[in-house]
């Protein structure tokens, strides 16, 4: 029989151990949450990085074989050079402590960025933002394909990644004035896509159309891309990567909203593709492959702002309208002789602006069609207009300066020969060319 004097200390010791284990469990739960959120954010960043391959395939597929190598180089280097400049200055401008217009602390990541209130490690958040910055830069590449000097491309890509894009990011995501007003752009219809689209518009205007694209009467010729299968693969990669782009913007794998965000993203993309197919079928007598592919991208871009704020029905309507917008915008740009080989201006600039504006209509909390006032819609429109006023003129000036200094466009002979040969001394498909002394030296 155990004596009472022994039982009492044992009970007290057990209570102490039990109490300690209860209090110790709280940090364990918190640390597990941080680990899950970190892994999710990194996984999403890896998916968005893979979108670079998607952009490269879309752009290469929608353009001619003689420029495929140049396009691969541009997509590789806008990420590589853009990563370095975003590490050096872009992230600090976008997320560093500063004022309502710009951040100015934390260059080269030499700051703790406590102003962000992050629960995940800073480096995980930085990588996620770096792949977003690369997306904005690579959008420009498509609209200016097949006639841009590689040296000029590198210059504007670095400036867009290091300054033009981060300033907008600060306004909306980094504690700037538009974010404080209440603008909703959850994953970047405007921050990423419209910035890239408006810069692409400026570049296409300064650069001028490709040789042979337009006739003297203003009518357009179809300079058909060399590989629709490649373009289609690129769209599927982008669609896949968008599941990192939108749900990943929660930067939290423990946030139940990631499932709903993935669903609205998918519905809008499907609706965009379907409506673009229907409209092209009606207008041209056949369902257009290229237009349908871009319709999926239009739906994805349009839902990116409101993917966390709208219902499934709202996502369907947004994607459906985007599928119509893409076709008529591409036609309009052709009528005014703005040459965009891949439809980047229509997909990213116009549909990005539309999707951001649509949040003011379809947001479940505050949207005009859900019993809200015009306040959110007004803020969204102000944001769209402000981003255009910042991006387009600044990009136009940038392209003009490059054009007058190092040169923006290749000469006529090099353009006709192809940029693979003239800019990189290579050929992407040597086995499909006649074996002559001229082509042999590039193999």
N, C-alpha and C positions, 0 to 999 in steps of 0.2 A: 504494500500500500504506500503511495507517494504522499509524503508529508506536505501539509498546506504551505509551510514556509518556502518550499521548493516550487510549488505550483504558481504562486503569485509572481515571482520574478520571470518565470517562463512565459506566462500570459502577457506580462508587460513587454517582454522582449519581442514576442510575436506581433503585438500591436504596433510596436515601433517599426518592425520590418515591413509590416503590411502598409502602414502609413507612408513609409519611405518609398515603397514600390508604386503607390498611387501617385505620389508627387513626381516620381521619376518618369512615369508613363507620359506625362504631358510633353516634355521635350522630345521624347521618342516619336510621338505622333506628329509634332511640328517638324522634326527633322525628316521624317518620312514624306510629309507633304512637300517640303522644299526639294527633296530628292526627285519626287515624281514630277513636280513642276519644272525642274531643271532639265530632266530627261525629255519631257514633252517639248519644251522650248527648243532644245537642241535638235530633236527629231524634226520638228517643224522647220527649223532653219536648214536642215539638210534637204528637206523636200523642196523648199524655196530655191536653194542652190541648184537643185536638179532642173528647175525651171529654165536655167540658163541654156541647158541642152535643148529644151523645148523651143525657146526663142530662136536658137541657132538653126534647128531643123525647119521651123516655120519659114524663117527668112531665107534660108538656102533653097528650100523647096519651091517657094514662090518666085524665085529669081532664076537667072540663067546659069548654066553649068560653068561658064567661063569666069564666074565671080564667086563660086562656092568656097574656095579656100580663103578668099578675102573676108567673107562673112564669118567663117569659123574663127579667123584671127581677131576680128572685131569683137565677137562675143566672148572670146577668151580674155582679151586684153581689157575690155571695159570692166570685167569683173576683177581682174588682177590689179590693174592700175587704180580702179575705183576703190578696191579694198584698202589699198595703202593710203590713199588720200582721205578716205572716210575714217581710218584709224588716226591719221595725223590731225585732221582739223574738222571733218564733217560731223562726227559724232558729238564733238564739243559744241559746235554751232547748233546742232539739233536738240541735244538733251542737256547740255551743260547749264549751270546756273547763269542767269543773265537777266535780260529785260523782256518785255512783251514781244520784241521783234527778233532778237537773236541771243543765242547762248555764247558765252565767251570764257568759260572755264573748263579745264579738263582736256586740253590738247594732248595728243598722244596717250590718251587714257590716264593722264597723271592727275587723277582726282578720285574721290570715293563716290561721287554722284549721289550723295545722300538725298538730294532734292527729288530724286525719282521715287524714293520709297520702295525700292525693290525687295521682294522676298527671295528672289533667285540670285545667284552670283552675277555680278556685273558682266563678266566675260560672256556668259551665256546670252544675256540680253544684247550685248554688243554684236555678237555674231548674227543673231536674228535680225537686227537692224541693218547690218552690213549687207546681207543678201537682199534686203529690200532696196537699199540704195543702188545696188547693181541692176535691179530690175528697171528702175526709172531710167538709168543710163542706156540700157540695151534697147529700150523701146525706140529711141531715136534712130538707132542703127537701121531699122527696117525701112523707115520712110526715106532714108538717104542712101539706100543701097544702090550699088552698081555704077556710081559715078563720083564717089567721095575719096579724096586723098586719105591714105591711112594716117599720115602724120597729123593732118587736120582733125581727123576723127579722134585720135588720142587726146588732143588738146581739149576739145569740147567735152569729151567724156569725163575727163578729170575735173573740169570746172563744174559740170553739172553735179557730179557725185560729191564734190567738196564744198560747194557753196549754194548753187541755185536750189537743189533739192533739199538740203538740210535746213535752209531758212524756212521753207514752207513746212517742213516737218516740225520745226520749233513752234511755228504759229499754231499748229493744230494738235500736235502730240507732246510737245516739249514744254508746255506751260505758257505758251504765247497767247496772243490776244484772241484768236479765233477759238481756241480751246476754252478760254475763259468765258467767251460768249455762249458756249454750249453747242458748238458745231459738232455734228456726229459724222465721223469718217473712220469707222472702226478699223478697217484693214487697208485703207488707202486708195479708194476710187479716185480721189483727188490728190492726196499727198504723193502717191506713187504714179498712178496711171495718167492722170491729167497733166501732171508736171512733165512726164515723158512725152505725152501726146502733143502738148502745146509747144514744147521745145522741138519736137519733130516737125510740126507745122512751120515753125520759123526756119528750120534748116532746109526743108523742101522748097520753100519760097526763095531763099537766098541762093540755093544750089541750082534751081531750075530743073526742068524735066530731062529724062534720059533721051539720048539721040533716037529719033524714030518713034517716040511715044505719041506725039501729036502731029497732025497734018496742018497745012497752012490754013484750012478752014476751021481749025480748032477741034475737029473730031479726033477721037482717041483710037490708037491701035492697041491691040492686045499683045504685049510682049510677054508671052506665056512663060511661066516658070518651068523649070526643067524636071521637077520631080514631085508630083502630087502625093505620092506615098510618103515621101520624107516630110512634106508639110503636114500631112495627116498624123504621122507619128509625133511630130512636134506639138500638135494640138492635144493629143492624148496625154503627152508628158506634162503639158501645162495644166490641163484639167486635173491630173493626178497631183501635181505640185501645189495646186490651189487649195487642197485639203490641208496643207501646211500653212499656206498664206493666210487663209481666213480663220479657221479654228485655232491656229497657232498664235494668232494675235491676242488671245487671252493670256498668253505666257503662263498658263496654268493647266496642267493635266488633271487637276482635281476639281476643275470648274465644270459642273454638269452641262453648261451651255455649249460645250464644244460639239456635242452631238447635234443639237438644233442648228448650230452654225454650219456644220457640214451638210445638213439636209437642205437648208435654204441655198447654199452655194451650188449644190448639185441640181436642184430644181431649176434655178435660174439659167444655168448652163444648158440644160436639156431643152428648156423652153426657147432659149436664144437660137440654138441650132435648128430646132424644129420649125420655128417661125421663119428663119432665114431661108430654109429649104422651101417652105410653102410660098413665100413671096417671090423668090427667084424662079420657081416653077411657074407661077402665075405670070410674071413679067417677061420671062425669056423663053417660055415653052418647055424648058427642061429644068430639073432640079440642079442648081449649080453646086459643084463640089467645093470650090474655093469660097463661095459665099456662105455655104453651110458651115464650113470649118470656122470661118471668121464669126459666124453667128454664135457659135459656142463660146468663143472668146469674148464677144460682146456681152453675152449674158454673165459671164464670170466677172468681167470688169465692172459691170453695172451693179452687181449685188455686193461687191466688196465693201462699199461704204455702210450698207445697212444690214449686212448678213446677221448681225446680232440683235437687230432692232425690229425686223419685220417678220410677219407670219409666213407660213409656207405659201399661202395664196398671194401675199404681197410679193414674194420672191418669183412666183410664176408670172405675175403681171409684169414685173420689172424685166425679167428675162425675155418675155414675149415682145414687149415694146422695143427692147434692145435689138432683137432680131430683125425688126423692121427698120430701125434707125440705121443700122450698119449698111444696109443695101442702098438706101437713099443718100446717105452721106458719101459713100464711095462714088456714087454716080455724080453727085454735086461737085465733088473735088475734081473729078475728071472733066466736068463741063467748064470749070474755071482754070483748067490746065495746071492743077497742082498734082504732081506725079508722086504717088506713094505706092511703091511696088507691092507692099504686103498689107496695106490697109491699116497701118499703125495709128494714123491720126484719127480715123473714124472709130476704131476699136477702143483705143486708150484715151484719146482726148475727148471726143464727143460723148462716147458712152460712159466714160468716167464722170464727166460733168452731169450727164443725165442721171446716173445712179446716185450721185451725191444729192442732187435735187430731189430725187424720188423719196429719199428718207423723210423729207419734210411732209410728204403726203402719206406714206405707208408705215411710218414708225408706230408701233403699237402704243407707245407712250409719247404723246405729243404730236403725232402726225395729224395733218388736217383731216384726213378721211377717217380717223379714229376718234373724232370728237375734240381734237386739239384745235388751238388757234392757229393763226398764220405766223406765229412767232418763230417756230422751228423752221418752217419753210423759208422765211425771210433770212434767217441766219445761214441756212444751207446755200441759198442763192448768193448771199454776200460772200461766203467762202469761195464758191465757184468763181465768181467774178474777180475777187481779190487775187486768187491764184493765177488766173489768166493774165491779169494786169501786171503781176510780178514776173511770171515766167516768159510769156511770149516776147515782150519788148527786150528783156534782158538777153534771152537766147538769140533774138534777131541781131542785136548789137554784137554779141559774141561771135556769131557766124560771119558777120560782116568784117569784123576785125581779123578773124582767121583768114578770110578770103583775101583781104588786102595785104596780109603779111606773108604767111607761109603758103597760102593758097588752100582753097577748100575743095575745088573740083579738079579732077584729072583732065588732061587734054583730050581732044577728040580721038586721036590715034590710039591712045591707051584705053579709052573707054570702049572703042570698037574691038580692040584686041582682047579686052577682058582684064579685070584687076588682078586676077591670079598671076597672070604673066607680068603685067606692067608694075605692079606694086610689090609682089612677093617672089617673082622669078620662079614660079611653079605652075603646075597644071593639076587640077583636081581629078580629072578623068583622062589620063594619058592613053589608056588602052582603047579609047573611043575616037581618037584622033589619027589622021594619017601620019605615018612615020616619015617625017621629012627632017631635013637638017635644022629647020627652024624649031620644030617641036621637040626634037631629040634632046636638045641641050637642057630642057626643063624637066626631063624625066629622071 
